[in-house]
Amino acid sequence: RTVAAMPKSVAHHQVAVASVFAPTTSGGAGFGPSAAALACGLSLCTAAVYGANRKDAECEIMLSPVTEPATGILFPKLCNGMSLAGCGVRYKYGFVKVYAVGSYFDPLAVSAVKTRGVDEIKTALLDPNVPRTIRIVMNRNLSIEKYTTAIVEALEPRMKGEELESLEEFKKLNPKVDLVKGAEMEMTIRGDVLLYKNATGGFGQIKSVAFTRAMCATFFDEDAVSPTHVADVLKGIKTL
């Protein structure tokens, strides 16, 4: 069918896919041919599910969201041209479920490391040169001040005194609007660049390898903010 003939949610999804996976100019930032292939597959899947040939509806099942078990929050299989490796929950005081977090990786970028041992995979997870998107979904209301303070407090010791001005930049990327349950933030890391999507849908970026390295460590080192997230990613990355 045409986009106009599809259900509204699917039509919006198709438009979003087209915008995310649009070809990039030479030398510019973007996701490149592998992501375009993913986009093509996703579009064909959607067309099959909502077109005349419903025998291909298994595509919809393959792309159905994953439920984070502790919170019930759903994570789509694809985000920013990358595939979901795993998700988990951020606890406070050992029992308050603050937010769910999921991480997405480019299957081609991790193809060489995913078949290796756990230690090598853990090393790759700490490397900001391995592209990823970290997606946070709030499980409860929280003031924006508490959210940014918690992130900064986790980042600062991991930055070891380097490029600490980027912490203030991060605070400024979050408008002074308190977070509600279901609010979403996305952090896409590529080398020394973090592209941030805040809870209101605004975008900004930080260019600092000390910052991106610390962000990877915050979510993937031995003292990561969500051990369940790390465990699920270590398991799921092998299947990408």
PLY file of the C-alpha trace (Angstrom):
ply
format ascii 1.0
element vertex 240
property float x
property float y
property float z
element edge 239
property int vertex1
property int vertex2
end_header
0.00 0.00 0.00
0.93 3.61 -0.16
1.89 5.40 3.05
-1.47 7.18 3.00
-3.28 3.83 3.03
-1.38 2.51 6.04
-2.46 2.94 9.66
-1.33 6.33 10.96
1.29 4.90 13.33
2.85 2.88 10.51
2.86 5.84 8.14
4.65 7.93 10.74
7.09 5.06 11.26
7.86 4.87 7.54
8.55 8.59 7.36
10.82 8.35 10.42
12.73 5.45 8.89
13.24 7.38 5.67
14.62 10.39 7.54
16.93 8.40 9.82
18.48 6.30 7.07
18.74 8.95 4.35
22.02 8.56 2.39
24.84 10.72 3.65
27.04 13.04 1.66
30.66 12.10 1.06
32.69 12.69 4.16
29.66 13.77 6.18
28.23 12.32 9.33
25.68 9.55 8.92
25.02 5.85 9.10
26.16 4.81 5.61
25.31 1.82 3.39
24.81 -0.80 6.09
22.16 1.33 7.77
20.53 1.99 4.42
20.25 -1.75 3.94
18.60 -2.06 7.33
16.18 0.68 6.35
15.34 -1.08 3.13
14.66 -4.31 5.00
12.52 -2.51 7.56
10.48 -0.80 4.85
9.96 -4.07 3.01
8.89 -5.73 6.24
6.34 -3.02 6.95
5.05 -3.15 3.40
4.65 -6.92 3.63
2.79 -6.76 6.92
0.39 -4.03 5.82
0.15 -4.94 2.15
-1.65 -7.77 0.41
0.92 -10.43 1.22
0.27 -11.13 4.90
2.17 -14.43 4.89
5.28 -12.34 5.59
3.83 -11.11 8.88
6.67 -12.87 10.67
8.69 -9.74 9.84
6.52 -7.84 12.29
7.25 -10.43 14.97
10.97 -10.22 14.29
10.89 -6.45 14.75
8.50 -6.41 17.72
9.71 -4.47 20.79
11.60 -6.07 23.67
10.20 -5.69 27.19
12.58 -4.72 29.99
11.38 -7.22 32.64
11.71 -5.15 35.83
9.79 -2.12 34.54
7.72 -3.45 31.64
9.10 -0.66 29.46
9.30 -1.50 25.75
12.42 -1.02 23.63
12.17 -1.09 19.81
14.53 -3.45 18.04
15.99 -0.60 15.98
17.08 2.90 17.01
19.11 5.40 14.97
20.10 2.71 12.49
21.38 0.34 15.17
20.10 -2.91 16.67
19.12 -3.54 20.28
21.71 -5.61 22.13
20.09 -5.54 25.57
18.30 -3.57 28.24
18.08 -3.32 32.03
16.97 -1.14 34.91
18.63 1.58 36.98
17.90 1.08 40.68
18.27 3.67 43.42
18.60 2.54 47.05
18.42 -1.02 45.76
14.68 -1.05 45.12
13.49 2.19 43.43
13.30 1.60 39.67
14.36 4.98 38.30
14.65 4.26 34.59
15.11 1.51 32.05
18.10 1.67 29.73
18.78 -0.10 26.45
21.82 -0.08 24.18
21.95 -0.34 20.41
24.94 -1.25 18.24
25.79 -1.47 14.56
25.96 -5.23 13.84
28.77 -4.67 11.33
30.82 -2.66 13.82
30.69 -5.46 16.41
30.88 -8.39 13.98
34.57 -9.00 14.66
34.38 -8.83 18.45
31.08 -10.54 19.19
32.50 -14.03 18.58
35.38 -13.49 21.01
35.57 -13.95 24.75
33.67 -11.96 27.35
36.73 -9.90 28.33
37.27 -8.70 24.77
33.60 -7.81 24.42
33.75 -5.84 27.68
36.77 -3.94 26.35
34.84 -3.08 23.18
31.87 -1.85 25.24
34.18 0.62 26.98
35.57 1.94 23.68
33.70 5.03 22.38
34.98 4.23 18.89
32.47 1.37 18.83
29.30 3.28 17.78
26.23 2.91 19.96
23.02 4.56 21.09
22.11 4.45 24.79
18.38 5.00 25.26
16.95 5.93 28.66
13.23 5.74 29.46
12.03 7.08 32.79
10.06 4.71 35.02
9.01 7.48 37.42
8.79 11.25 37.64
12.08 12.94 38.47
13.29 16.52 38.59
15.66 17.41 35.78
18.15 18.62 38.38
18.28 15.20 40.05
18.64 13.49 36.67
21.52 15.67 35.44
23.22 15.64 38.85
23.18 11.84 38.95
24.65 11.57 35.44
27.34 14.16 36.17
28.27 12.51 39.47
28.72 9.22 37.65
30.78 10.81 34.85
33.10 13.11 36.77
35.33 10.54 38.55
35.56 8.54 35.32
36.87 11.60 33.44
39.95 11.82 35.70
40.12 15.60 35.56
40.08 15.80 31.75
37.79 18.16 29.80
35.46 18.67 32.77
33.86 21.68 31.06
31.87 19.17 29.01
29.87 18.33 32.15
28.41 21.83 32.14
27.70 21.46 28.43
25.73 18.32 29.20
23.64 20.11 31.81
22.78 22.82 29.30
21.52 20.23 26.81
18.68 19.42 29.20
15.94 22.08 29.37
14.71 22.99 32.83
11.61 20.81 32.53
11.13 17.99 35.01
11.00 14.45 33.68
7.78 12.44 33.76
7.30 8.70 33.58
7.87 7.61 29.99
10.21 10.49 29.11
12.99 9.38 26.77
16.59 10.48 26.24
19.01 9.14 23.64
22.81 9.35 23.61
24.53 8.32 20.38
28.29 7.92 20.75
30.73 7.90 17.83
34.34 8.39 18.88
34.73 11.78 20.55
31.22 12.96 19.63
28.06 12.46 21.66
24.79 13.37 19.95
22.14 13.91 22.61
18.37 13.92 22.24
16.73 15.35 25.34
13.29 14.59 26.79
11.61 17.41 24.83
13.00 16.18 21.50
15.76 18.77 21.25
19.19 17.83 19.90
22.70 18.89 20.83
26.19 17.49 20.81
29.33 17.37 22.89
32.76 16.84 21.36
35.06 15.37 23.99
36.70 11.97 24.04
37.05 12.17 27.83
33.28 12.67 28.05
32.30 9.90 25.60
34.76 7.47 27.20
33.34 8.24 30.63
29.78 7.81 29.35
30.66 4.36 28.01
32.23 3.49 31.36
29.18 4.76 33.28
26.98 2.23 31.51
29.45 -0.62 30.88
32.30 -0.79 33.42
32.48 -2.98 36.53
30.59 -0.35 38.55
28.02 0.42 35.84
24.80 2.14 36.88
22.74 -0.85 35.71
24.30 -4.31 36.14
21.22 -5.95 34.58
21.74 -3.81 31.47
25.39 -4.87 31.16
24.52 -8.56 31.61
21.81 -8.40 28.96
24.03 -6.57 26.48
26.86 -9.11 26.95
24.38 -11.84 26.11
22.56 -10.04 23.30
25.55 -8.61 21.44
26.53 -12.14 20.40
23.28 -12.47 18.43
23.53 -9.22 16.43
0 1
1 2
2 3
3 4
4 5
5 6
6 7
7 8
8 9
9 10
10 11
11 12
12 13
13 14
14 15
15 16
16 17
17 18
18 19
19 20
20 21
21 22
22 23
23 24
24 25
25 26
26 27
27 28
28 29
29 30
30 31
31 32
32 33
33 34
34 35
35 36
36 37
37 38
38 39
39 40
40 41
41 42
42 43
43 44
44 45
45 46
46 47
47 48
48 49
49 50
50 51
51 52
52 53
53 54
54 55
55 56
56 57
57 58
58 59
59 60
60 61
61 62
62 63
63 64
64 65
65 66
66 67
67 68
68 69
69 70
70 71
71 72
72 73
73 74
74 75
75 76
76 77
77 78
78 79
79 80
80 81
81 82
82 83
83 84
84 85
85 86
86 87
87 88
88 89
89 90
90 91
91 92
92 93
93 94
94 95
95 96
96 97
97 98
98 99
99 100
100 101
101 102
102 103
103 104
104 105
105 106
106 107
107 108
108 109
109 110
110 111
111 112
112 113
113 114
114 115
115 116
116 117
117 118
118 119
119 120
120 121
121 122
122 123
123 124
124 125
125 126
126 127
127 128
128 129
129 130
130 131
131 132
132 133
133 134
134 135
135 136
136 137
137 138
138 139
139 140
140 141
141 142
142 143
143 144
144 145
145 146
146 147
147 148
148 149
149 150
150 151
151 152
152 153
153 154
154 155
155 156
156 157
157 158
158 159
159 160
160 161
161 162
162 163
163 164
164 165
165 166
166 167
167 168
168 169
169 170
170 171
171 172
172 173
173 174
174 175
175 176
176 177
177 178
178 179
179 180
180 181
181 182
182 183
183 184
184 185
185 186
186 187
187 188
188 189
189 190
190 191
191 192
192 193
193 194
194 195
195 196
196 197
197 198
198 199
199 200
200 201
201 202
202 203
203 204
204 205
205 206
206 207
207 208
208 209
209 210
210 211
211 212
212 213
213 214
214 215
215 216
216 217
217 218
218 219
219 220
220 221
221 222
222 223
223 224
224 225
225 226
226 227
227 228
228 229
229 230
230 231
231 232
232 233
233 234
234 235
235 236
236 237
237 238
238 239
